[in-house]
Amino acid sequence: MSVRWVLDVLRHEGLIVTERGSPARIRQLPERTFLELADTDHLVARMPTRGEALRLRMPTGVPLLGVRHADGTTQTFPADRFGAHLDPDMSDEVVALRSEHRARVEAELGRTIEVARSNLFPLHGLTA
C-alpha cells in the first residue's frame, strides 16, 4: 500500500482535497441545509455524473441527492451541503411497510419450503 493509494482513497471518500502543486488538505465540511420534502416527493442518493459534479462544484466522493417531485421535475443537491429529514409520521409508515414486506417474504418462503418438501422429499425417500 502506497501513500498515493491512501490519498486516493481519502479523496474518493470526500475527506481530503488534493490539487496539483499543493499539499493534500483535510476538507472542511460545509454547514448543511435541510430540504423540506412534500409527501409526494421521492428522494434518491447516488453518485453524480462528472458533469453534475463540475456544475455543482462537488469534490470527488460526495454523493448527490435527487428529489423527484410529483410534477416530474427533479432537483439535485450535493449531499455534503444538503440533507433531508423524514417526517416522523412517515417514519412510522416506513417501519410498518418494512414489517408488512417482511411478513410477505416470510410467508412466501414458507410456501416455497412446503412445495420443496412435498416435491423433493418423496423423491429421496424422506418425510417432513
VMD Tcl script that builds the backbone (N, CA, C; Angstrom):
set m [mol new atoms 384]
animate dup $m
set s [atomselect $m all]
$s set {name element resname resid chain x y z} {
  {N N MET 1 A 0.854 -1.167 0.000}
  {CA C MET 1 A 0.000 0.000 0.000}
  {C C MET 1 A 0.905 1.237 0.000}
  {N N SER 2 A 0.648 2.144 -0.922}
  {CA C SER 2 A 1.472 3.340 -1.021}
  {C C SER 2 A 0.740 4.556 -0.471}
  {N N VAL 3 A 1.480 5.604 -0.223}
  {CA C VAL 3 A 0.894 6.863 0.252}
  {C C VAL 3 A -0.066 7.404 -0.802}
  {N N ARG 4 A 0.321 7.288 -2.062}
  {CA C ARG 4 A -0.534 7.778 -3.153}
  {C C ARG 4 A -1.880 7.055 -3.139}
  {N N TRP 5 A -1.855 5.726 -2.909}
  {CA C TRP 5 A -3.087 4.942 -2.862}
  {C C TRP 5 A -3.968 5.407 -1.701}
  {N N VAL 6 A -3.371 5.620 -0.532}
  {CA C VAL 6 A -4.115 6.068 0.648}
  {C C VAL 6 A -4.750 7.429 0.380}
  {N N LEU 7 A -3.980 8.353 -0.203}
  {CA C LEU 7 A -4.528 9.681 -0.525}
  {C C LEU 7 A -5.674 9.566 -1.524}
  {N N ASP 8 A -5.551 8.666 -2.488}
  {CA C ASP 8 A -6.613 8.468 -3.470}
  {C C ASP 8 A -7.892 7.968 -2.800}
  {N N VAL 9 A -7.754 7.023 -1.878}
  {CA C VAL 9 A -8.920 6.515 -1.145}
  {C C VAL 9 A -9.571 7.639 -0.340}
  {N N LEU 10 A -8.770 8.416 0.377}
  {CA C LEU 10 A -9.312 9.523 1.178}
  {C C LEU 10 A -10.006 10.562 0.298}
  {N N ARG 11 A -9.449 10.834 -0.880}
  {CA C ARG 11 A -10.056 11.797 -1.799}
  {C C ARG 11 A -11.389 11.265 -2.299}
  {N N HIS 12 A -11.446 9.973 -2.668}
  {CA C HIS 12 A -12.691 9.394 -3.167}
  {C C HIS 12 A -13.748 9.262 -2.078}
  {N N GLU 13 A -13.339 9.270 -0.833}
  {CA C GLU 13 A -14.290 9.269 0.285}
  {C C GLU 13 A -14.763 10.691 0.608}
  {N N GLY 14 A -14.184 11.680 -0.069}
  {CA C GLY 14 A -14.572 13.071 0.161}
  {C C GLY 14 A -13.980 13.660 1.425}
  {N N LEU 15 A -12.921 13.059 1.956}
  {CA C LEU 15 A -12.350 13.504 3.230}
  {C C LEU 15 A -11.192 14.481 3.068}
  {N N ILE 16 A -10.502 14.434 1.913}
  {CA C ILE 16 A -9.406 15.369 1.677}
  {C C ILE 16 A -9.574 16.009 0.304}
  {N N VAL 17 A -8.889 17.105 0.111}
  {CA C VAL 17 A -8.867 17.796 -1.175}
  {C C VAL 17 A -7.429 17.799 -1.653}
  {N N THR 18 A -7.226 17.426 -2.897}
  {CA C THR 18 A -5.882 17.475 -3.468}
  {C C THR 18 A -5.930 18.318 -4.734}
  {N N GLU 19 A -4.941 19.163 -4.886}
  {CA C GLU 19 A -4.798 19.985 -6.086}
  {C C GLU 19 A -3.352 19.900 -6.528}
  {N N ARG 20 A -3.149 19.790 -7.818}
  {CA C ARG 20 A -1.799 19.685 -8.361}
  {C C ARG 20 A -0.950 20.865 -7.899}
  {N N GLY 21 A 0.212 20.549 -7.365}
  {CA C GLY 21 A 1.140 21.582 -6.913}
  {C C GLY 21 A 0.913 22.035 -5.480}
  {N N SER 22 A -0.136 21.520 -4.831}
  {CA C SER 22 A -0.426 21.886 -3.441}
  {C C SER 22 A -0.493 20.618 -2.603}
  {N N PRO 23 A -0.168 20.713 -1.323}
  {CA C PRO 23 A -0.270 19.518 -0.475}
  {C C PRO 23 A -1.741 19.146 -0.232}
  {N N ALA 24 A -1.977 17.883 0.025}
  {CA C ALA 24 A -3.331 17.425 0.362}
  {C C ALA 24 A -3.750 18.082 1.672}
  {N N ARG 25 A -5.048 18.427 1.751}
  {CA C ARG 25 A -5.543 19.020 2.993}
  {C C ARG 25 A -6.899 18.422 3.341}
  {N N ILE 26 A -7.191 18.407 4.629}
  {CA C ILE 26 A -8.471 17.887 5.106}
  {C C ILE 26 A -9.568 18.820 4.627}
  {N N ARG 27 A -10.601 18.247 4.063}
  {CA C ARG 27 A -11.711 19.049 3.529}
  {C C ARG 27 A -12.591 19.545 4.671}
  {N N GLN 28 A -12.841 20.837 4.670}
  {CA C GLN 28 A -13.746 21.422 5.652}
  {C C GLN 28 A -15.179 21.122 5.222}
  {N N LEU 29 A -15.953 20.533 6.117}
  {CA C LEU 29 A -17.335 20.202 5.777}
  {C C LEU 29 A -18.209 21.439 5.904}
  {N N PRO 30 A -18.959 21.766 4.848}
  {CA C PRO 30 A -19.841 22.925 4.915}
  {C C PRO 30 A -21.049 22.655 5.815}
  {N N GLU 31 A -21.671 23.711 6.251}
  {CA C GLU 31 A -22.889 23.569 7.053}
  {C C GLU 31 A -24.003 23.041 6.146}
  {N N ARG 32 A -24.812 22.142 6.678}
  {CA C ARG 32 A -25.881 21.521 5.888}
  {C C ARG 32 A -27.174 22.310 5.970}
  {N N THR 33 A -27.862 22.367 4.843}
  {CA C THR 33 A -29.205 22.905 4.753}
  {C C THR 33 A -30.135 21.709 4.592}
  {N N PHE 34 A -31.212 21.673 5.361}
  {CA C PHE 34 A -32.122 20.533 5.276}
  {C C PHE 34 A -33.311 20.883 4.386}
  {N N LEU 35 A -33.611 19.983 3.480}
  {CA C LEU 35 A -34.668 20.176 2.497}
  {C C LEU 35 A -36.023 19.844 3.103}
  {N N GLU 36 A -37.012 20.583 2.699}
  {CA C GLU 36 A -38.392 20.285 3.081}
  {C C GLU 36 A -38.991 19.452 1.953}
  {N N LEU 37 A -39.347 18.228 2.248}
  {CA C LEU 37 A -39.902 17.336 1.232}
  {C C LEU 37 A -41.406 17.225 1.383}
  {N N ALA 38 A -42.098 17.233 0.254}
  {CA C ALA 38 A -43.543 17.009 0.259}
  {C C ALA 38 A -43.803 15.507 0.363}
  {N N ASP 39 A -45.011 15.138 0.765}
  {CA C ASP 39 A -45.366 13.713 0.882}
  {C C ASP 39 A -45.222 12.975 -0.441}
  {N N THR 40 A -45.349 13.697 -1.551}
  {CA C THR 40 A -45.299 13.061 -2.867}
  {C C THR 40 A -43.892 13.064 -3.479}
  {N N ASP 41 A -42.922 13.680 -2.811}
  {CA C ASP 41 A -41.547 13.727 -3.320}
  {C C ASP 41 A -40.846 12.398 -3.097}
  {N N HIS 42 A -39.946 12.059 -4.003}
  {CA C HIS 42 A -39.108 10.869 -3.878}
  {C C HIS 42 A -37.665 11.321 -3.768}
  {N N LEU 43 A -36.966 10.815 -2.765}
  {CA C LEU 43 A -35.570 11.170 -2.532}
  {C C LEU 43 A -34.689 9.985 -2.872}
  {N N VAL 44 A -33.665 10.215 -3.694}
  {CA C VAL 44 A -32.702 9.177 -4.019}
  {C C VAL 44 A -31.300 9.721 -3.809}
  {N N ALA 45 A -30.395 8.848 -3.438}
  {CA C ALA 45 A -28.988 9.216 -3.303}
  {C C ALA 45 A -28.201 8.390 -4.304}
  {N N ARG 46 A -27.290 9.034 -4.999}
  {CA C ARG 46 A -26.456 8.361 -5.990}
  {C C ARG 46 A -25.188 9.172 -6.178}
  {N N MET 47 A -24.242 8.581 -6.870}
  {CA C MET 47 A -23.024 9.313 -7.185}
  {C C MET 47 A -23.308 10.191 -8.405}
  {N N PRO 48 A -22.761 11.394 -8.428}
  {CA C PRO 48 A -23.034 12.313 -9.544}
  {C C PRO 48 A -22.259 11.925 -10.802}
  {N N THR 49 A -22.779 12.361 -11.929}
  {CA C THR 49 A -22.010 12.244 -13.161}
  {C C THR 49 A -20.894 13.287 -13.091}
  {N N ARG 50 A -19.928 13.175 -13.974}
  {CA C ARG 50 A -18.832 14.149 -13.984}
  {C C ARG 50 A -19.363 15.565 -14.223}
  {N N GLY 51 A -20.317 15.687 -15.146}
  {CA C GLY 51 A -20.907 16.995 -15.446}
  {C C GLY 51 A -21.627 17.590 -14.239}
  {N N GLU 52 A -22.382 16.762 -13.522}
  {CA C GLU 52 A -23.085 17.246 -12.327}
  {C C GLU 52 A -22.094 17.686 -11.260}
  {N N ALA 53 A -21.039 16.882 -11.058}
  {CA C ALA 53 A -20.038 17.215 -10.045}
  {C C ALA 53 A -19.360 18.543 -10.372}
  {N N LEU 54 A -19.061 18.776 -11.650}
  {CA C LEU 54 A -18.435 20.043 -12.046}
  {C C LEU 54 A -19.397 21.208 -11.884}
  {N N ARG 55 A -20.640 21.028 -12.343}
  {CA C ARG 55 A -21.645 22.100 -12.273}
  {C C ARG 55 A -21.937 22.499 -10.825}
  {N N LEU 56 A -22.003 21.507 -9.938}
  {CA C LEU 56 A -22.318 21.781 -8.529}
  {C C LEU 56 A -21.067 21.987 -7.672}
  {N N ARG 57 A -19.889 21.958 -8.314}
  {CA C ARG 57 A -18.608 22.128 -7.616}
  {C C ARG 57 A -18.471 21.158 -6.446}
  {N N MET 58 A -18.700 19.889 -6.772}
  {CA C MET 58 A -18.664 18.843 -5.757}
  {C C MET 58 A -17.305 18.161 -5.746}
  {N N PRO 59 A -16.712 17.974 -4.580}
  {CA C PRO 59 A -15.472 17.212 -4.525}
  {C C PRO 59 A -15.731 15.738 -4.817}
  {N N THR 60 A -14.695 15.048 -5.244}
  {CA C THR 60 A -14.794 13.619 -5.511}
  {C C THR 60 A -15.253 12.889 -4.253}
  {N N GLY 61 A -16.128 11.914 -4.416}
  {CA C GLY 61 A -16.565 11.082 -3.307}
  {C C GLY 61 A -17.821 11.547 -2.598}
  {N N VAL 62 A -18.373 12.682 -3.009}
  {CA C VAL 62 A -19.586 13.193 -2.355}
  {C C VAL 62 A -20.802 12.751 -3.166}
  {N N PRO 63 A -21.763 12.077 -2.530}
  {CA C PRO 63 A -22.961 11.655 -3.250}
  {C C PRO 63 A -23.866 12.835 -3.588}
  {N N LEU 64 A -24.808 12.568 -4.449}
  {CA C LEU 64 A -25.780 13.550 -4.899}
  {C C LEU 64 A -27.153 13.128 -4.390}
  {N N LEU 65 A -27.921 14.072 -3.888}
  {CA C LEU 65 A -29.310 13.804 -3.514}
  {C C LEU 65 A -30.191 14.276 -4.657}
  {N N GLY 66 A -31.082 13.426 -5.097}
  {CA C GLY 66 A -32.029 13.800 -6.137}
  {C C GLY 66 A -33.429 13.785 -5.566}
  {N N VAL 67 A -34.158 14.869 -5.781}
  {CA C VAL 67 A -35.546 14.952 -5.327}
  {C C VAL 67 A -36.422 14.997 -6.573}
  {N N ARG 68 A -37.249 13.944 -6.725}
  {CA C ARG 68 A -38.186 13.901 -7.849}
  {C C ARG 68 A -39.559 14.304 -7.321}
  {N N HIS 69 A -40.102 15.350 -7.925}
  {CA C HIS 69 A -41.390 15.893 -7.489}
  {C C HIS 69 A -42.534 15.233 -8.269}
  {N N ALA 70 A -43.735 15.358 -7.743}
  {CA C ALA 70 A -44.915 14.737 -8.346}
  {C C ALA 70 A -45.151 15.239 -9.770}
  {N N ASP 71 A -44.747 16.475 -10.076}
  {CA C ASP 71 A -44.952 17.021 -11.424}
  {C C ASP 71 A -43.912 16.528 -12.429}
  {N N GLY 72 A -42.979 15.656 -11.970}
  {CA C GLY 72 A -41.981 15.087 -12.868}
  {C C GLY 72 A -40.649 15.816 -12.882}
  {N N THR 73 A -40.587 16.982 -12.266}
  {CA C THR 73 A -39.320 17.710 -12.228}
  {C C THR 73 A -38.396 17.092 -11.180}
  {N N THR 74 A -37.109 17.266 -11.385}
  {CA C THR 74 A -36.106 16.734 -10.464}
  {C C THR 74 A -35.130 17.828 -10.092}
  {N N GLN 75 A -34.764 17.870 -8.826}
  {CA C GLN 75 A -33.738 18.787 -8.341}
  {C C GLN 75 A -32.604 17.951 -7.781}
  {N N THR 76 A -31.371 18.439 -7.926}
  {CA C THR 76 A -30.220 17.724 -7.405}
  {C C THR 76 A -29.456 18.608 -6.428}
  {N N PHE 77 A -28.913 17.971 -5.387}
  {CA C PHE 77 A -28.214 18.682 -4.326}
  {C C PHE 77 A -27.002 17.876 -3.873}
  {N N PRO 78 A -25.869 18.534 -3.630}
  {CA C PRO 78 A -24.712 17.821 -3.077}
  {C C PRO 78 A -25.016 17.364 -1.649}
  {N N ALA 79 A -24.773 16.097 -1.355}
  {CA C ALA 79 A -25.133 15.539 -0.047}
  {C C ALA 79 A -24.264 16.069 1.083}
  {N N ASP 80 A -23.132 16.691 0.769}
  {CA C ASP 80 A -22.327 17.264 1.851}
  {C C ASP 80 A -22.859 18.623 2.289}
  {N N ARG 81 A -23.728 19.236 1.463}
  {CA C ARG 81 A -24.284 20.551 1.802}
  {C C ARG 81 A -25.776 20.525 2.087}
  {N N PHE 82 A -26.426 19.402 1.740}
  {CA C PHE 82 A -27.876 19.302 1.913}
  {C C PHE 82 A -28.231 17.961 2.529}
  {N N GLY 83 A -29.318 17.937 3.260}
  {CA C GLY 83 A -29.828 16.723 3.861}
  {C C GLY 83 A -31.344 16.769 3.840}
  {N N ALA 84 A -31.963 15.732 4.345}
  {CA C ALA 84 A -33.425 15.685 4.392}
  {C C ALA 84 A -33.847 14.949 5.650}
  {N N HIS 85 A -34.874 15.450 6.274}
  {CA C HIS 85 A -35.456 14.790 7.444}
  {C C HIS 85 A -36.733 14.088 7.006}
  {N N LEU 86 A -36.909 12.862 7.490}
  {CA C LEU 86 A -38.185 12.200 7.266}
  {C C LEU 86 A -39.194 12.742 8.259}
  {N N ASP 87 A -40.393 12.933 7.789}
  {CA C ASP 87 A -41.489 13.315 8.665}
  {C C ASP 87 A -41.669 12.187 9.685}
  {N N PRO 88 A -41.752 12.494 10.996}
  {CA C PRO 88 A -41.890 11.429 11.996}
  {C C PRO 88 A -43.059 10.485 11.704}
  {N N ASP 89 A -44.177 11.019 11.187}
  {CA C ASP 89 A -45.302 10.156 10.834}
  {C C ASP 89 A -44.913 9.230 9.688}
  {N N MET 90 A -44.103 9.752 8.770}
  {CA C MET 90 A -43.655 8.958 7.638}
  {C C MET 90 A -42.743 7.829 8.114}
  {N N SER 91 A -41.938 8.096 9.144}
  {CA C SER 91 A -41.045 7.071 9.678}
  {C C SER 91 A -41.848 5.873 10.164}
  {N N ASP 92 A -42.974 6.121 10.827}
  {CA C ASP 92 A -43.837 5.032 11.277}
  {C C ASP 92 A -44.375 4.233 10.092}
  {N N GLU 93 A -44.717 4.951 8.997}
  {CA C GLU 93 A -45.204 4.272 7.807}
  {C C GLU 93 A -44.118 3.385 7.212}
  {N N VAL 94 A -42.878 3.871 7.194}
  {CA C VAL 94 A -41.762 3.082 6.652}
  {C C VAL 94 A -41.571 1.821 7.472}
  {N N VAL 95 A -41.625 1.939 8.796}
  {CA C VAL 95 A -41.478 0.773 9.668}
  {C C VAL 95 A -42.623 -0.209 9.416}
  {N N ALA 96 A -43.839 0.298 9.277}
  {CA C ALA 96 A -44.987 -0.570 9.017}
  {C C ALA 96 A -44.837 -1.278 7.667}
  {N N LEU 97 A -44.391 -0.553 6.646}
  {CA C LEU 97 A -44.200 -1.164 5.336}
  {C C LEU 97 A -43.120 -2.238 5.380}
  {N N ARG 98 A -42.034 -1.960 6.106}
  {CA C ARG 98 A -40.971 -2.963 6.236}
  {C C ARG 98 A -41.505 -4.218 6.907}
  {N N SER 99 A -42.294 -4.062 7.979}
  {CA C SER 99 A -42.852 -5.210 8.694}
  {C C SER 99 A -43.792 -5.997 7.788}
  {N N GLU 100 A -44.625 -5.282 7.044}
  {CA C GLU 100 A -45.556 -5.931 6.125}
  {C C GLU 100 A -44.786 -6.687 5.036}
  {N N HIS 101 A -43.753 -6.058 4.504}
  {CA C HIS 101 A -42.937 -6.704 3.468}
  {C C HIS 101 A -42.257 -7.951 4.023}
  {N N ARG 102 A -41.705 -7.835 5.226}
  {CA C ARG 102 A -41.035 -8.984 5.846}
  {C C ARG 102 A -42.017 -10.140 6.034}
  {N N ALA 103 A -43.240 -9.829 6.481}
  {CA C ALA 103 A -44.248 -10.878 6.688}
  {C C ALA 103 A -44.582 -11.561 5.358}
  {N N ARG 104 A -44.702 -10.766 4.279}
  {CA C ARG 104 A -44.993 -11.353 2.960}
  {C C ARG 104 A -43.843 -12.241 2.492}
  {N N VAL 105 A -42.609 -11.759 2.682}
  {CA C VAL 105 A -41.436 -12.545 2.273}
  {C C VAL 105 A -41.361 -13.836 3.073}
  {N N GLU 106 A -41.592 -13.758 4.392}
  {CA C GLU 106 A -41.546 -14.969 5.222}
  {C C GLU 106 A -42.647 -15.948 4.823}
  {N N ALA 107 A -43.845 -15.445 4.503}
  {CA C ALA 107 A -44.940 -16.314 4.076}
  {C C ALA 107 A -44.590 -16.990 2.757}
  {N N GLU 108 A -44.041 -16.224 1.827}
  {CA C GLU 108 A -43.649 -16.798 0.527}
  {C C GLU 108 A -42.547 -17.836 0.702}
  {N N LEU 109 A -41.598 -17.549 1.575}
  {CA C LEU 109 A -40.530 -18.501 1.855}
  {C C LEU 109 A -41.104 -19.790 2.446}
  {N N GLY 110 A -42.068 -19.639 3.368}
  {CA C GLY 110 A -42.717 -20.818 3.959}
  {C C GLY 110 A -43.409 -21.660 2.903}
  {N N ARG 111 A -44.119 -21.012 1.967}
  {CA C ARG 111 A -44.788 -21.746 0.879}
  {C C ARG 111 A -43.757 -22.445 -0.009}
  {N N THR 112 A -42.653 -21.767 -0.296}
  {CA C THR 112 A -41.602 -22.357 -1.129}
  {C C THR 112 A -41.010 -23.592 -0.457}
  {N N ILE 113 A -40.798 -23.515 0.841}
  {CA C ILE 113 A -40.256 -24.663 1.580}
  {C C ILE 113 A -41.241 -25.826 1.553}
  {N N GLU 114 A -42.525 -25.537 1.729}
  {CA C GLU 114 A -43.537 -26.596 1.689}
  {C C GLU 114 A -43.592 -27.264 0.324}
  {N N VAL 115 A -43.524 -26.482 -0.747}
  {CA C VAL 115 A -43.525 -27.049 -2.101}
  {C C VAL 115 A -42.290 -27.917 -2.288}
  {N N ALA 116 A -41.147 -27.442 -1.828}
  {CA C ALA 116 A -39.910 -28.224 -1.957}
  {C C ALA 116 A -40.023 -29.536 -1.193}
  {N N ARG 117 A -40.567 -29.469 0.034}
  {CA C ARG 117 A -40.731 -30.701 0.822}
  {C C ARG 117 A -41.649 -31.691 0.115}
  {N N SER 118 A -42.787 -31.187 -0.373}
  {CA C SER 118 A -43.763 -32.098 -0.984}
  {C C SER 118 A -43.263 -32.678 -2.302}
  {N N ASN 119 A -42.403 -31.937 -2.995}
  {CA C ASN 119 A -41.905 -32.427 -4.293}
  {C C ASN 119 A -40.587 -33.194 -4.178}
  {N N LEU 120 A -39.697 -32.776 -3.307}
  {CA C LEU 120 A -38.364 -33.359 -3.261}
  {C C LEU 120 A -38.229 -34.486 -2.250}
  {N N PHE 121 A -38.863 -34.359 -1.082}
  {CA C PHE 121 A -38.693 -35.374 -0.052}
  {C C PHE 121 A -39.113 -36.761 -0.521}
  {N N PRO 122 A -40.289 -36.887 -1.170}
  {CA C PRO 122 A -40.681 -38.226 -1.625}
  {C C PRO 122 A -39.685 -38.818 -2.625}
  {N N LEU 123 A -39.060 -37.965 -3.441}
  {CA C LEU 123 A -38.091 -38.461 -4.423}
  {C C LEU 123 A -36.881 -39.108 -3.753}
  {N N HIS 124 A -36.553 -38.629 -2.572}
  {CA C HIS 124 A -35.378 -39.124 -1.867}
  {C C HIS 124 A -35.728 -40.030 -0.687}
  {N N GLY 125 A -37.020 -40.409 -0.590}
  {CA C GLY 125 A -37.441 -41.304 0.478}
  {C C GLY 125 A -37.459 -40.651 1.831}
  {N N LEU 126 A -37.597 -39.319 1.890}
  {CA C LEU 126 A -37.619 -38.590 3.159}
  {C C LEU 126 A -39.041 -38.223 3.544}
  {N N THR 127 A -39.259 -37.948 4.819}
  {CA C THR 127 A -40.556 -37.447 5.288}
  {C C THR 127 A -40.327 -36.147 6.021}
  {N N ALA 128 A -41.321 -35.323 5.977}
  {CA C ALA 128 A -41.197 -33.991 6.612}
  {C C ALA 128 A -41.360 -34.068 8.109}
}
mol reanalyze $m
mol bondsrecalc $m
mol representation Tube
mol addrep $m
